[in-house]
């Protein structure tokens, strides 16, 4: 049922006509509408621990009614541990492996070598577009932001191993370069774009190393979200300030009529000014007070940018006083 159709359940759930029980691999926060979700109790099922899967394996080997107990099979500790690890939190997968192994075992004893041949490591749990997908890309992003190249590389490899489209990761890594590194190290964006292009030319698996290089570089680079923060502030003003007119001196005047109307009049051409800077000039709408959205951080290239901006802003203040 889509979210609109789910509303039909509400009165019948409230008066007790319907006892609503559901199980899903999707996140209920996204798949149920808020009204229905607020009337339910949600239980989150976690992956089964390895020691618990080992118990499941032992029960399957000893249970004659539902398991393989009538075969008299035994398994050593190393093989049991390996089987539990290969199951990756999924007891059904462990039992499937065990059933296959039971058809191949010769002497009634299951050892690590046989388990290794059957339970070869497949892709880890990774639901494309589901919770695990977004949890892992979030972990990758936060590891890069937190300047931990090792953790960032681990989550990158987890996603690649799970079958994530490398092009999706490339897009997200470029976003990280813009959002979290910014002008503190502009080379980060260039390196990530080059890595994306390299992957498109080389393909997998060779091209994935170029993406890994970008991930590690971003994690080690100087961090700044100054432009990201400034952009959000400027966008907020742009949306809330209405359609303020462009000041006459900032308008272009390609026609004689526009010149007669005062378009471009009194505009100061920056290259004709000292240090190519027109001190005291206003570039905001006349009805809007000048803002300072961009505040460089004291890291990387933005240290020098901050010094220059402070000098220019000081000259502006002196010219306007």
C-alpha positions, 0 to 999 in steps of 0.5 A: 500500500502506498502512503495515501492508501495507508490512511484507510487503515487508521480508524480500524486500527484505532478501534481494534478492528485490525491488529496490525503486524508487519515485517519488512526489510525496508526502513518503516520511517520511509515506507509508512506514513507518520500517522500509521507509524505513530500508532505502531510499536517498532522492533529493530532486528539485529544481525545474529552474532557469530557465537549465536550462529555457531550454536545454530550450526551445532543444533543443526548437527545434533537435531535429528528431526529438523536438522542433520543429526541422523548423519552423525556429523561433527565439526571442529572449532575452527571450522565452526568459527569460519562458517559463522564468519562466512554467514555474515550475520545470516543464520539461513546462509550458515545452514545453507552452507552446512547442508552443502557441506554435508553432501560432500564430507567424506569421513563424517568430520567437517574441518576448516579446509572443507568449510573454506572451499564451500563458504567462500567469502561472498559480498558482505551485507549491503542493501543498495538504496536501503539502510545499510547503503546510507549508513555506510556512505555516512560512515565514509563521509564522516571518516573523511570529515574526521581526518581518519584516512584508515577508517575512510578507506575501510568504509570505501572498501566495504561499499565496493565489496558490497557491490556499490556502484563506484560511480555513486561513490565518486559523486559523493567523494566529489561532494565531500571535497566541496563541502568539507575541504573546500578552498582550504585545499582546492587540489582535493576537488581536482584530484577527486574529479581526476579519480572519477575520470580515471575510473570511467576510463579504466573501469573496475577494479583498476579504476577503484584505486584512483577513487581510493586515492581521492578518499585518502587525500581528502581525509588527510587534507585541511578541512573547511566548510566555510564556503558551504556555510556561506552558501547556505547563509546567502541562499537563505537571504536570497530566498527571504529578501524578495526581488531586490533590484540590481543597483544602477551602477552594477547594471550593464549598458549595451544600448544607448537607451540604457546608458541614458537611463543611468545603467552602469553610471558611476561604476568603478572598474576594479582594474583601474583602482589601486591593487585592482580593488575599489575600496568602499564600493557596494555590490549588494542591492541598495535596499539590503545591508552588506553581509559577510557570509564567508569566514575563512578558517585558519587552515590550509589555503584559507589562512592566506585568503583570510588575511587578504579579505581582512585587509580588503574589508578594512579598506572598505570600512575606512573608505565608508567611514 
